[in-house]
């Protein structure tokens, strides 16, 4: 996998999942990194979502199935990006646990958000 053809996406929530699908559809190799045990982010815990407060579980199930069936997407759950260094026009990133090195032409940070009270 050449670095210029690989996209590393940090965060496996809705935005990271959609970014992975779009990059893979463009013919790029994708490594989707999620620190939790499963992708989906906060949608895994919500009972309803804006704007119509529908249960997001069906949408999430479909996105997960699309990602799992896409040969251009490698998912690494329970994983963090421990380091990233600029290398030419790309990045050399080290994943933990395991120390796997990813030579990425682009990095997308889709690290999500936290719930808050107003």
Protein Blocks (a to p, Z undefined) as FASTA:
>chain_A
ZZklpccdehjbfklmmmmmmmmmnopacddddfbfbehijmlmpcbdcfklpafklmmm
mmmmmmmmpmkbccdehiacfbdcdehjbccddddehjiacddfbdcddebjadddZZ
